Amino acid sequence: MSNNDDQDDLKPSATPGYKPTAVKSTDEYAQLDANDESLARWKASLGIVPGAPADTTGPKVTVLTLELDSPTLPSGKKIAFDLSDTTRLADTKKNPIIIKEGVEYNVRITFKVNHSIISGVRYIQLVKRAGVKVDKLEQMLGSYGPSPNNEPYTKNFEPEESPSGLLARSGSYNVRSRVIDDDGEVYADWEWSFKLAKEW
């Protein structure tokens, strides 16, 4: 399968009856229901205030890291990808990361909303072995505005269990990860590889 064949698998699932709303600027959101004091306080806590800087240059979202966490990881060991380090990501194709078989783990993603309000953002992960799809993960990140303190957001996904057995340990797995919203706007798209082993 080519990367083009993956496009359908990398689209977010459609929710029946849901239609994304028209795109609005942060200032337009600030003006909505401006007379509702409690709503205005809530929006202000999200950085949505009238006259907020409207710099919309650059990407709406920057995905900073992807991390795999497990209670079985040896003390001090961390499996994390800095998505700005494209050399490290490319290196996983030759030197896949090692994941222990049959253990519970969860995915954690850290991202920053640079401007605008983003809605229906999802993380999609397509896993293949020898060119055949073996798993697909789709997790909702949610809807966010720029952090008032310019802090990144972190989302922990539900725990999963890694496959186990001799067959699972043979060969490496190629992963394509994508962060996309309901409108189909792709914020990040990258590839990496892993192998299953008896130990971390």
Backbone as JSON Lines, residues from 0, in Angstrom:
{"i":0,"aa":"M","n":[0.83,-1.19,0.0],"ca":[0.0,0.0,0.0],"c":[0.86,1.24,0.0]}
{"i":1,"aa":"S","n":[0.47,2.22,-0.75],"ca":[1.21,3.47,-0.76],"c":[0.64,4.42,0.27]}
{"i":2,"aa":"N","n":[1.35,5.53,0.49],"ca":[0.85,6.54,1.42],"c":[-0.48,7.09,0.99]}
{"i":3,"aa":"N","n":[-0.73,7.16,-0.34],"ca":[-2.01,7.66,-0.82],"c":[-3.15,6.73,-0.43]}
{"i":4,"aa":"D","n":[-2.87,5.41,-0.37],"ca":[-3.89,4.45,0.03],"c":[-4.28,4.62,1.5]}
{"i":5,"aa":"D","n":[-3.42,5.24,2.29],"ca":[-3.68,5.44,3.72],"c":[-4.65,6.59,3.97]}
{"i":6,"aa":"Q","n":[-4.9,7.44,2.99],"ca":[-5.65,8.67,3.23],"c":[-7.02,8.42,3.85]}
{"i":7,"aa":"D","n":[-7.74,7.39,3.39],"ca":[-9.06,7.1,3.97],"c":[-8.95,6.7,5.44]}
{"i":8,"aa":"D","n":[-7.91,5.92,5.77],"ca":[-7.71,5.5,7.16],"c":[-7.28,6.66,8.05]}
{"i":9,"aa":"L","n":[-6.7,7.69,7.46],"ca":[-6.2,8.81,8.24],"c":[-7.19,9.97,8.33]}
{"i":10,"aa":"K","n":[-8.4,9.76,7.82],"ca":[-9.46,10.77,7.96],"c":[-10.18,10.53,9.29]}
{"i":11,"aa":"P","n":[-10.61,11.61,9.96],"ca":[-11.35,11.4,11.2],"c":[-12.71,10.77,10.93]}
{"i":12,"aa":"S","n":[-13.17,9.96,11.88],"ca":[-14.5,9.36,11.77],"c":[-15.55,10.46,11.79]}
{"i":13,"aa":"A","n":[-16.58,10.26,11.01],"ca":[-17.67,11.24,10.97],"c":[-18.68,10.91,12.06]}
{"i":14,"aa":"T","n":[-19.16,11.94,12.74],"ca":[-20.21,11.77,13.73],"c":[-21.53,12.08,13.05]}
{"i":15,"aa":"P","n":[-22.45,11.12,12.99],"ca":[-23.71,11.36,12.29],"c":[-24.43,12.6,12.83]}
{"i":16,"aa":"G","n":[-24.85,13.46,11.91],"ca":[-25.6,14.65,12.29],"c":[-24.76,15.84,12.67]}
{"i":17,"aa":"Y","n":[-23.43,15.65,12.85],"ca":[-22.58,16.77,13.24],"c":[-22.1,17.52,12.01]}
{"i":18,"aa":"K","n":[-22.25,18.84,12.05],"ca":[-21.74,19.7,10.99],"c":[-20.87,20.77,11.63]}
{"i":19,"aa":"P","n":[-19.6,20.84,11.23],"ca":[-18.73,21.88,11.8],"c":[-19.31,23.27,11.52]}
{"i":20,"aa":"T","n":[-19.16,24.16,12.49],"ca":[-19.66,25.52,12.32],"c":[-18.69,26.32,11.47]}
{"i":21,"aa":"A","n":[-19.16,27.47,11.02],"ca":[-18.3,28.35,10.24],"c":[-17.13,28.81,11.1]}
{"i":22,"aa":"V","n":[-16.0,28.98,10.47],"ca":[-14.8,29.41,11.18],"c":[-14.98,30.85,11.64]}
{"i":23,"aa":"K","n":[-14.67,31.1,12.92],"ca":[-14.74,32.44,13.48],"c":[-13.39,32.79,14.08]}
{"i":24,"aa":"S","n":[-13.09,34.07,14.1],"ca":[-11.85,34.52,14.72],"c":[-12.03,34.54,16.24]}
{"i":25,"aa":"T","n":[-10.92,34.63,16.95],"ca":[-10.98,34.73,18.41],"c":[-11.77,35.96,18.82]}
{"i":26,"aa":"D","n":[-11.6,37.06,18.1],"ca":[-12.33,38.29,18.43],"c":[-13.84,38.12,18.22]}
{"i":27,"aa":"E","n":[-14.23,37.39,17.17],"ca":[-15.66,37.13,16.94],"c":[-16.25,36.3,18.08]}
{"i":28,"aa":"Y","n":[-15.5,35.29,18.55],"ca":[-15.96,34.51,19.69],"c":[-16.08,35.38,20.94]}
{"i":29,"aa":"A","n":[-15.15,36.3,21.11],"ca":[-15.18,37.19,22.29],"c":[-16.42,38.07,22.26]}
{"i":30,"aa":"Q","n":[-16.87,38.47,21.09],"ca":[-18.04,39.35,20.98],"c":[-19.37,38.61,21.19]}
{"i":31,"aa":"L","n":[-19.37,37.29,20.95],"ca":[-20.6,36.52,21.14],"c":[-21.03,36.55,22.6]}
{"i":32,"aa":"D","n":[-22.29,36.79,22.86],"ca":[-22.83,36.81,24.22],"c":[-22.0,37.71,25.15]}
{"i":33,"aa":"A","n":[-21.57,38.84,24.64],"ca":[-20.7,39.73,25.41],"c":[-21.35,40.23,26.69]}
{"i":34,"aa":"N","n":[-22.69,40.21,26.78],"ca":[-23.39,40.71,27.97],"c":[-23.52,39.66,29.07]}
{"i":35,"aa":"D","n":[-23.14,38.43,28.79],"ca":[-23.22,37.36,29.79],"c":[-21.93,37.36,30.6]}
{"i":36,"aa":"E","n":[-22.01,37.86,31.83],"ca":[-20.81,38.07,32.65],"c":[-20.05,36.77,32.94]}
{"i":37,"aa":"S","n":[-20.78,35.69,33.3],"ca":[-20.09,34.44,33.64],"c":[-19.45,33.83,32.39]}
{"i":38,"aa":"L","n":[-20.13,33.94,31.26],"ca":[-19.56,33.42,30.02],"c":[-18.33,34.25,29.61]}
{"i":39,"aa":"A","n":[-18.4,35.56,29.81],"ca":[-17.25,36.42,29.5],"c":[-16.04,36.06,30.37]}
{"i":40,"aa":"R","n":[-16.27,35.75,31.67],"ca":[-15.16,35.33,32.54],"c":[-14.56,34.01,32.07]}
{"i":41,"aa":"W","n":[-15.43,33.08,31.7],"ca":[-14.96,31.78,31.23],"c":[-14.13,31.95,29.95]}
{"i":42,"aa":"K","n":[-14.64,32.74,29.01],"ca":[-13.91,32.97,27.76],"c":[-12.58,33.67,28.04]}
{"i":43,"aa":"A","n":[-12.56,34.6,28.97],"ca":[-11.32,35.3,29.33],"c":[-10.29,34.31,29.88]}
{"i":44,"aa":"S","n":[-10.76,33.29,30.63],"ca":[-9.84,32.29,31.18],"c":[-9.19,31.47,30.07]}
{"i":45,"aa":"L","n":[-9.85,31.45,28.89],"ca":[-9.29,30.75,27.74],"c":[-8.49,31.66,26.82]}
{"i":46,"aa":"G","n":[-8.39,32.93,27.21],"ca":[-7.65,33.88,26.38],"c":[-8.51,34.49,25.29]}
{"i":47,"aa":"I","n":[-9.82,34.29,25.37],"ca":[-10.73,34.83,24.36],"c":[-11.32,36.13,24.91]}
{"i":48,"aa":"V","n":[-10.71,37.24,24.56],"ca":[-11.16,38.55,25.04],"c":[-11.23,39.51,23.86]}
{"i":49,"aa":"P","n":[-12.14,40.49,23.92],"ca":[-12.2,41.45,22.82],"c":[-10.87,42.18,22.67]}
{"i":50,"aa":"G","n":[-10.46,42.36,21.44],"ca":[-9.22,43.08,21.17],"c":[-7.97,42.25,21.37]}
{"i":51,"aa":"A","n":[-8.12,40.93,21.58],"ca":[-6.94,40.07,21.74],"c":[-6.11,40.13,20.47]}
{"i":52,"aa":"P","n":[-4.81,39.97,20.57],"ca":[-3.97,40.01,19.37],"c":[-4.51,39.04,18.32]}
{"i":53,"aa":"A","n":[-4.61,39.5,17.12],"ca":[-5.19,38.69,16.05],"c":[-4.13,38.19,15.08]}
{"i":54,"aa":"D","n":[-2.93,37.91,15.59],"ca":[-1.87,37.41,14.73],"c":[-2.21,35.98,14.31]}
{"i":55,"aa":"T","n":[-2.56,35.82,13.07],"ca":[-2.94,34.49,12.59],"c":[-1.9,33.93,11.62]}
{"i":56,"aa":"T","n":[-0.67,34.42,11.72],"ca":[0.38,33.87,10.87],"c":[0.91,32.59,11.5]}
{"i":57,"aa":"G","n":[1.41,31.73,10.68],"ca":[1.95,30.46,11.17],"c":[0.85,29.45,11.41]}
{"i":58,"aa":"P","n":[1.26,28.25,11.83],"ca":[0.27,27.19,12.04],"c":[-0.64,27.47,13.24]}
{"i":59,"aa":"K","n":[-1.88,27.01,13.15],"ca":[-2.81,27.16,14.28],"c":[-2.32,26.33,15.47]}
{"i":60,"aa":"V","n":[-1.8,25.15,15.17],"ca":[-1.39,24.2,16.21],"c":[0.03,23.72,15.93]}
{"i":61,"aa":"T","n":[0.81,23.6,16.99],"ca":[2.13,22.98,16.89],"c":[2.13,21.78,17.82]}
{"i":62,"aa":"V","n":[2.31,20.59,17.24],"ca":[2.41,19.38,18.05],"c":[3.86,19.28,18.51]}
{"i":63,"aa":"L","n":[4.06,19.25,19.83],"ca":[5.4,19.29,20.39],"c":[5.99,17.9,20.6]}
{"i":64,"aa":"T","n":[5.26,17.03,21.33],"ca":[5.8,15.71,21.63],"c":[4.72,14.63,21.58]}
{"i":65,"aa":"L","n":[5.19,13.43,21.34],"ca":[4.38,12.21,21.48],"c":[5.16,11.32,22.41]}
{"i":66,"aa":"E","n":[4.49,10.81,23.43],"ca":[5.18,9.99,24.44],"c":[4.4,8.71,24.67]}
{"i":67,"aa":"L","n":[5.12,7.61,24.85],"ca":[4.53,6.34,25.26],"c":[4.92,6.13,26.71]}
{"i":68,"aa":"D","n":[3.93,5.92,27.56],"ca":[4.19,5.78,28.98],"c":[3.63,4.45,29.46]}
{"i":69,"aa":"S","n":[4.34,3.82,30.38],"ca":[3.89,2.54,30.94],"c":[4.41,2.41,32.36]}
{"i":70,"aa":"P","n":[3.58,1.84,33.24],"ca":[4.07,1.61,34.61],"c":[5.2,0.58,34.65]}
{"i":71,"aa":"T","n":[5.39,-0.16,33.55],"ca":[6.45,-1.18,33.52],"c":[7.77,-0.65,32.97]}
{"i":72,"aa":"L","n":[7.8,0.6,32.54],"ca":[9.06,1.17,32.05],"c":[10.09,1.19,33.18]}
{"i":73,"aa":"P","n":[11.34,0.82,32.88],"ca":[12.37,0.9,33.91],"c":[12.53,2.34,34.4]}
{"i":74,"aa":"S","n":[12.9,2.47,35.66],"ca":[13.08,3.8,36.25],"c":[14.03,4.64,35.41]}
{"i":75,"aa":"G","n":[13.61,5.85,35.1],"ca":[14.46,6.76,34.32],"c":[14.33,6.62,32.82]}
{"i":76,"aa":"K","n":[13.68,5.56,32.32],"ca":[13.52,5.39,30.87],"c":[12.28,6.14,30.41]}
{"i":77,"aa":"K","n":[12.42,6.83,29.3],"ca":[11.32,7.61,28.74],"c":[11.31,7.39,27.23]}
{"i":78,"aa":"I","n":[10.12,7.15,26.68],"ca":[9.97,7.02,25.23],"c":[9.17,8.21,24.77]}
{"i":79,"aa":"A","n":[9.85,9.17,24.17],"ca":[9.19,10.4,23.73],"c":[9.81,10.86,22.43]}
{"i":80,"aa":"F","n":[8.97,11.42,21.57],"ca":[9.43,12.0,20.32],"c":[9.23,13.5,20.38]}
{"i":81,"aa":"D","n":[10.29,14.22,20.11],"ca":[10.21,15.66,19.91],"c":[9.95,15.81,18.41]}
{"i":82,"aa":"L","n":[8.76,16.28,18.04],"ca":[8.4,16.29,16.63],"c":[9.18,17.32,15.82]}
{"i":83,"aa":"S","n":[9.9,18.19,16.49],"ca":[10.75,19.12,15.74],"c":[12.07,18.44,15.36]}
{"i":84,"aa":"D","n":[12.36,17.28,15.96],"ca":[13.59,16.54,15.66],"c":[13.32,15.51,14.57]}
{"i":85,"aa":"T","n":[13.28,15.98,13.32],"ca":[12.94,15.1,12.2],"c":[14.0,14.03,11.96]}
{"i":86,"aa":"T","n":[15.25,14.31,12.35],"ca":[16.31,13.32,12.19],"c":[16.03,12.11,13.08]}
{"i":87,"aa":"R","n":[15.64,12.35,14.32],"ca":[15.34,11.26,15.27],"c":[14.15,10.43,14.78]}
{"i":88,"aa":"L","n":[13.11,11.12,14.26],"ca":[11.96,10.39,13.73],"c":[12.36,9.51,12.56]}
{"i":89,"aa":"A","n":[13.15,10.06,11.65],"ca":[13.6,9.29,10.48],"c":[14.47,8.11,10.92]}
{"i":90,"aa":"D","n":[15.25,8.29,11.98],"ca":[16.14,7.23,12.47],"c":[15.36,6.02,12.98]}
{"i":91,"aa":"T","n":[14.12,6.22,13.41],"ca":[13.36,5.06,13.93],"c":[13.05,4.05,12.82]}
{"i":92,"aa":"K","n":[13.15,4.46,11.57],"ca":[12.93,3.5,10.47],"c":[14.06,2.48,10.44]}
{"i":93,"aa":"K","n":[15.3,2.94,10.69],"ca":[16.45,2.03,10.72],"c":[16.62,1.4,12.1]}
{"i":94,"aa":"N","n":[16.33,2.17,13.14],"ca":[16.49,1.72,14.53],"c":[15.16,1.91,15.27]}
{"i":95,"aa":"P","n":[14.22,0.99,15.05],"ca":[12.9,1.15,15.68],"c":[12.99,1.2,17.2]}
{"i":96,"aa":"I","n":[12.08,1.95,17.81],"ca":[12.05,1.97,19.27],"c":[11.55,0.6,19.75]}
{"i":97,"aa":"I","n":[11.94,0.22,20.95],"ca":[11.58,-1.08,21.51],"c":[10.45,-0.89,22.52]}
{"i":98,"aa":"I","n":[9.39,-1.67,22.32],"ca":[8.25,-1.68,23.25],"c":[8.13,-3.1,23.8]}
{"i":99,"aa":"K","n":[8.0,-3.2,25.09],"ca":[7.87,-4.52,25.72],"c":[6.52,-5.13,25.35]}
{"i":100,"aa":"E","n":[6.52,-6.42,25.03],"ca":[5.29,-7.09,24.65],"c":[4.38,-7.31,25.86]}
{"i":101,"aa":"G","n":[3.07,-7.32,25.6],"ca":[2.08,-7.68,26.61],"c":[1.97,-6.76,27.81]}
{"i":102,"aa":"V","n":[2.34,-5.49,27.66],"ca":[2.25,-4.57,28.79],"c":[1.24,-3.47,28.5]}
{"i":103,"aa":"E","n":[0.72,-2.91,29.58],"ca":[-0.19,-1.79,29.45],"c":[0.62,-0.51,29.24]}
{"i":104,"aa":"Y","n":[0.18,0.31,28.3],"ca":[0.85,1.58,28.03],"c":[-0.21,2.58,27.61]}
{"i":105,"aa":"N","n":[0.15,3.84,27.64],"ca":[-0.74,4.84,27.07],"c":[0.06,5.87,26.3]}
{"i":106,"aa":"V","n":[-0.63,6.5,25.37],"ca":[-0.03,7.54,24.54],"c":[-0.36,8.88,25.16]}
{"i":107,"aa":"R","n":[0.62,9.78,25.15],"ca":[0.44,11.13,25.67],"c":[0.93,12.09,24.59]}
{"i":108,"aa":"I","n":[0.16,13.11,24.3],"ca":[0.54,14.07,23.28],"c":[0.52,15.48,23.87]}
{"i":109,"aa":"T","n":[1.52,16.27,23.52],"ca":[1.63,17.65,24.01],"c":[1.61,18.56,22.79]}
{"i":110,"aa":"F","n":[0.77,19.58,22.86],"ca":[0.62,20.48,21.72],"c":[0.31,21.89,22.2]}
{"i":111,"aa":"K","n":[0.5,22.83,21.3],"ca":[0.28,24.23,21.63],"c":[-0.64,24.84,20.57]}
{"i":112,"aa":"V","n":[-1.65,25.57,21.02],"ca":[-2.53,26.28,20.1],"c":[-1.96,27.68,19.95]}
{"i":113,"aa":"N","n":[-1.52,28.0,18.76],"ca":[-0.84,29.28,18.52],"c":[-1.81,30.43,18.33]}
{"i":114,"aa":"H","n":[-2.91,30.18,17.65],"ca":[-3.93,31.21,17.42],"c":[-5.21,30.51,16.99]}
{"i":115,"aa":"S","n":[-6.3,31.2,17.01],"ca":[-7.61,30.71,16.59],"c":[-8.17,29.72,17.61]}
{"i":116,"aa":"I","n":[-9.4,29.34,17.37],"ca":[-10.07,28.32,18.16],"c":[-10.08,27.08,17.3]}
{"i":117,"aa":"I","n":[-9.63,25.96,17.83],"ca":[-9.64,24.72,17.06],"c":[-10.7,23.8,17.67]}
{"i":118,"aa":"S","n":[-11.41,23.09,16.8],"ca":[-12.46,22.21,17.34],"c":[-12.39,20.84,16.69]}
{"i":119,"aa":"G","n":[-12.81,19.86,17.48],"ca":[-12.86,18.49,16.99],"c":[-11.51,17.95,16.56]}
{"i":120,"aa":"V","n":[-10.46,18.28,17.31],"ca":[-9.12,17.82,16.94],"c":[-8.93,16.39,17.42]}
{"i":121,"aa":"R","n":[-8.35,15.57,16.55],"ca":[-8.14,14.15,16.85],"c":[-6.72,13.73,16.54]}
{"i":122,"aa":"Y","n":[-6.29,12.69,17.24],"ca":[-5.03,12.03,16.95],"c":[-5.39,10.69,16.31]}
{"i":123,"aa":"I","n":[-4.81,10.43,15.14],"ca":[-5.05,9.17,14.43],"c":[-3.71,8.49,14.23]}
{"i":124,"aa":"Q","n":[-3.67,7.2,14.53],"ca":[-2.43,6.43,14.41],"c":[-2.74,5.17,13.61]}
{"i":125,"aa":"L","n":[-2.06,4.97,12.51],"ca":[-2.25,3.81,11.65],"c":[-0.99,2.95,11.74]}
{"i":126,"aa":"V","n":[-1.15,1.7,12.15],"ca":[0.0,0.8,12.34],"c":[-0.04,-0.29,11.28]}
{"i":127,"aa":"K","n":[1.11,-0.48,10.62],"ca":[1.23,-1.52,9.59],"c":[2.44,-2.38,9.86]}
{"i":128,"aa":"R","n":[2.32,-3.63,9.44],"ca":[3.47,-4.53,9.47],"c":[3.52,-5.22,8.12]}
{"i":129,"aa":"A","n":[4.67,-5.16,7.48],"ca":[4.86,-5.71,6.14],"c":[3.82,-5.14,5.17]}
{"i":130,"aa":"G","n":[3.46,-3.86,5.36],"ca":[2.54,-3.18,4.45],"c":[1.08,-3.45,4.69]}
{"i":131,"aa":"V","n":[0.75,-4.26,5.71],"ca":[-0.64,-4.61,5.99],"c":[-1.07,-3.91,7.28]}
{"i":132,"aa":"K","n":[-2.23,-3.27,7.23],"ca":[-2.75,-2.59,8.42],"c":[-3.06,-3.6,9.51]}
{"i":133,"aa":"V","n":[-2.51,-3.37,10.71],"ca":[-2.76,-4.27,11.84],"c":[-3.5,-3.55,12.97]}
{"i":134,"aa":"D","n":[-3.5,-2.21,12.96],"ca":[-4.18,-1.49,14.04],"c":[-4.42,-0.05,13.61]}
{"i":135,"aa":"K","n":[-5.5,0.5,14.16],"ca":[-5.77,1.93,13.97],"c":[-6.3,2.46,15.3]}
{"i":136,"aa":"L","n":[-5.73,3.58,15.72],"ca":[-6.13,4.25,16.94],"c":[-6.64,5.63,16.56]}
{"i":137,"aa":"E","n":[-7.81,6.0,17.05],"ca":[-8.33,7.34,16.85],"c":[-8.79,7.86,18.19]}
{"i":138,"aa":"Q","n":[-8.21,8.97,18.63],"ca":[-8.54,9.55,19.92],"c":[-8.88,11.02,19.76]}
{"i":139,"aa":"M","n":[-9.94,11.44,20.42],"ca":[-10.34,12.84,20.39],"c":[-9.45,13.63,21.34]}
{"i":140,"aa":"L","n":[-8.85,14.69,20.81],"ca":[-8.11,15.62,21.67],"c":[-9.06,16.66,22.23]}
{"i":141,"aa":"G","n":[-10.02,17.11,21.41],"ca":[-11.01,18.07,21.86],"c":[-10.95,19.38,21.12]}
{"i":142,"aa":"S","n":[-11.49,20.4,21.75],"ca":[-11.52,21.75,21.19],"c":[-10.8,22.69,22.15]}
{"i":143,"aa":"Y","n":[-9.99,23.58,21.59],"ca":[-9.14,24.43,22.41],"c":[-8.99,25.81,21.79]}
{"i":144,"aa":"G","n":[-8.67,26.76,22.64],"ca":[-8.24,28.08,22.22],"c":[-6.8,28.26,22.64]}
{"i":145,"aa":"P","n":[-6.17,29.34,22.22],"ca":[-4.8,29.59,22.68],"c":[-4.76,29.68,24.2]}
{"i":146,"aa":"S","n":[-3.77,29.06,24.81],"ca":[-3.65,29.1,26.27],"c":[-3.35,30.53,26.71]}
{"i":147,"aa":"P","n":[-4.08,31.03,27.73],"ca":[-3.83,32.39,28.19],"c":[-2.4,32.62,28.66]}
{"i":148,"aa":"N","n":[-1.75,31.59,29.17],"ca":[-0.37,31.71,29.67],"c":[0.65,31.21,28.66]}
{"i":149,"aa":"N","n":[0.18,30.94,27.44],"ca":[1.06,30.42,26.39],"c":[1.63,29.04,26.74]}
{"i":150,"aa":"E","n":[0.92,28.31,27.6],"ca":[1.35,26.98,28.03],"c":[0.84,25.93,27.04]}
{"i":151,"aa":"P","n":[1.59,24.84,26.85],"ca":[1.08,23.77,25.99],"c":[0.01,22.94,26.7]}
{"i":152,"aa":"Y","n":[-0.8,22.27,25.92],"ca":[-1.8,21.35,26.44],"c":[-1.23,19.93,26.37]}
{"i":153,"aa":"T","n":[-1.63,19.07,27.31],"ca":[-1.22,17.67,27.3],"c":[-2.48,16.81,27.38]}
{"i":154,"aa":"K","n":[-2.54,15.81,26.54],"ca":[-3.68,14.89,26.53],"c":[-3.16,13.47,26.7]}
{"i":155,"aa":"N","n":[-3.68,12.78,27.73],"ca":[-3.35,11.37,27.96],"c":[-4.48,10.53,27.41]}
{"i":156,"aa":"F","n":[-4.14,9.51,26.62],"ca":[-5.15,8.63,26.05],"c":[-5.37,7.43,26.97]}
{"i":157,"aa":"E","n":[-6.47,6.75,26.75],"ca":[-6.79,5.56,27.54],"c":[-5.71,4.49,27.36]}
{"i":158,"aa":"P","n":[-5.43,3.74,28.43],"ca":[-4.4,2.69,28.33],"c":[-4.78,1.61,27.32]}
{"i":159,"aa":"E","n":[-3.76,1.04,26.7],"ca":[-3.91,-0.09,25.78],"c":[-2.89,-1.13,26.17]}
{"i":160,"aa":"E","n":[-2.99,-2.32,25.56],"ca":[-2.01,-3.37,25.84],"c":[-1.28,-3.72,24.56]}
{"i":161,"aa":"S","n":[0.05,-3.8,24.66],"ca":[0.84,-4.15,23.48],"c":[0.67,-5.64,23.18]}
{"i":162,"aa":"P","n":[0.72,-6.01,21.9],"ca":[0.59,-7.43,21.53],"c":[1.74,-8.25,22.12]}
{"i":163,"aa":"S","n":[1.54,-9.55,22.17],"ca":[2.61,-10.41,22.68],"c":[2.66,-11.7,21.88]}
{"i":164,"aa":"G","n":[3.76,-12.41,22.06],"ca":[3.93,-13.7,21.38],"c":[5.02,-13.63,20.33]}
{"i":165,"aa":"L","n":[5.47,-14.8,19.91],"ca":[6.56,-14.91,18.95],"c":[6.23,-14.2,17.64]}
{"i":166,"aa":"L","n":[5.03,-14.38,17.15],"ca":[4.64,-13.75,15.89],"c":[4.66,-12.22,16.0]}
{"i":167,"aa":"A","n":[4.16,-11.71,17.12],"ca":[4.13,-10.26,17.32],"c":[5.55,-9.68,17.39]}
{"i":168,"aa":"R","n":[6.5,-10.48,17.92],"ca":[7.88,-10.0,18.07],"c":[8.68,-10.06,16.77]}
{"i":169,"aa":"S","n":[8.17,-10.75,15.76],"ca":[8.93,-10.87,14.51],"c":[8.66,-9.67,13.61]}
{"i":170,"aa":"G","n":[9.71,-8.98,13.24],"ca":[9.58,-7.83,12.35],"c":[9.29,-6.54,13.08]}
{"i":171,"aa":"S","n":[9.27,-5.45,12.31],"ca":[8.99,-4.15,12.91],"c":[7.67,-3.62,12.39]}
{"i":172,"aa":"Y","n":[7.15,-2.65,13.1],"ca":[5.86,-2.04,12.79],"c":[6.1,-0.61,12.34]}
{"i":173,"aa":"N","n":[5.45,-0.2,11.28],"ca":[5.55,1.17,10.79],"c":[4.27,1.91,11.17]}
{"i":174,"aa":"V","n":[4.45,3.1,11.72],"ca":[3.32,3.87,12.23],"c":[3.25,5.21,11.49]}
{"i":175,"aa":"R","n":[2.05,5.57,11.14],"ca":[1.81,6.92,10.6],"c":[0.87,7.61,11.57]}
{"i":176,"aa":"S","n":[1.29,8.73,12.11],"ca":[0.51,9.49,13.08],"c":[0.06,10.79,12.45]}
{"i":177,"aa":"R","n":[-1.14,11.21,12.82],"ca":[-1.67,12.46,12.27],"c":[-2.53,13.16,13.32]}
{"i":178,"aa":"V","n":[-2.43,14.48,13.36],"ca":[-3.32,15.3,14.17],"c":[-4.14,16.12,13.18]}
{"i":179,"aa":"I","n":[-5.46,15.98,13.25],"ca":[-6.36,16.55,12.24],"c":[-7.63,17.03,12.93]}
{"i":180,"aa":"D","n":[-8.32,18.01,12.34],"ca":[-9.57,18.47,12.93],"c":[-10.77,18.04,12.09]}
{"i":181,"aa":"D","n":[-11.96,18.38,12.56],"ca":[-13.19,17.99,11.88],"c":[-13.31,18.57,10.47]}
{"i":182,"aa":"D","n":[-12.62,19.69,10.23],"ca":[-12.65,20.3,8.9],"c":[-11.66,19.65,7.95]}
{"i":183,"aa":"G","n":[-10.88,18.68,8.45],"ca":[-9.89,18.01,7.63],"c":[-8.55,18.72,7.58]}
{"i":184,"aa":"E","n":[-8.37,19.77,8.4],"ca":[-7.09,20.46,8.42],"c":[-6.08,19.63,9.21]}
{"i":185,"aa":"V","n":[-4.96,19.31,8.56],"ca":[-3.92,18.48,9.17],"c":[-2.92,19.41,9.85]}
{"i":186,"aa":"Y","n":[-2.71,19.19,11.16],"ca":[-1.77,20.0,11.93],"c":[-0.41,19.35,12.05]}
{"i":187,"aa":"A","n":[-0.38,18.03,11.98],"ca":[0.89,17.3,12.04],"c":[0.7,15.94,11.4]}
{"i":188,"aa":"D","n":[1.73,15.44,10.74],"ca":[1.67,14.15,10.06],"c":[3.1,13.62,10.05]}
{"i":189,"aa":"W","n":[3.35,12.49,10.7],"ca":[4.71,11.97,10.77],"c":[4.69,10.45,10.84]}
{"i":190,"aa":"E","n":[5.85,9.85,10.54],"ca":[6.0,8.4,10.56],"c":[7.1,8.0,11.53]}
{"i":191,"aa":"W","n":[6.94,6.82,12.12],"ca":[7.94,6.28,13.02],"c":[7.78,4.76,13.06]}
{"i":192,"aa":"S","n":[8.71,4.07,13.67],"ca":[8.69,2.6,13.7],"c":[9.01,2.07,15.08]}
{"i":193,"aa":"F","n":[8.47,0.88,15.37],"ca":[8.79,0.22,16.64],"c":[8.88,-1.28,16.45]}
{"i":194,"aa":"K","n":[9.5,-1.95,17.42],"ca":[9.57,-3.41,17.49],"c":[9.09,-3.83,18.84]}
{"i":195,"aa":"L","n":[8.49,-5.01,18.89],"ca":[8.11,-5.59,20.19],"c":[9.21,-6.54,20.64]}
{"i":196,"aa":"A","n":[9.48,-6.54,21.93],"ca":[10.53,-7.4,22.48],"c":[10.09,-7.91,23.85]}
{"i":197,"aa":"K","n":[10.86,-8.88,24.4],"ca":[10.51,-9.42,25.72],"c":[10.78,-8.42,26.83]}
{"i":198,"aa":"E","n":[11.71,-7.49,26.6],"ca":[12.05,-6.48,27.6],"c":[12.15,-5.12,26.93]}
{"i":199,"aa":"W","n":[12.04,-4.07,27.74],"ca":[12.2,-2.71,27.23],"c":[13.61,-2.55,26.75]}
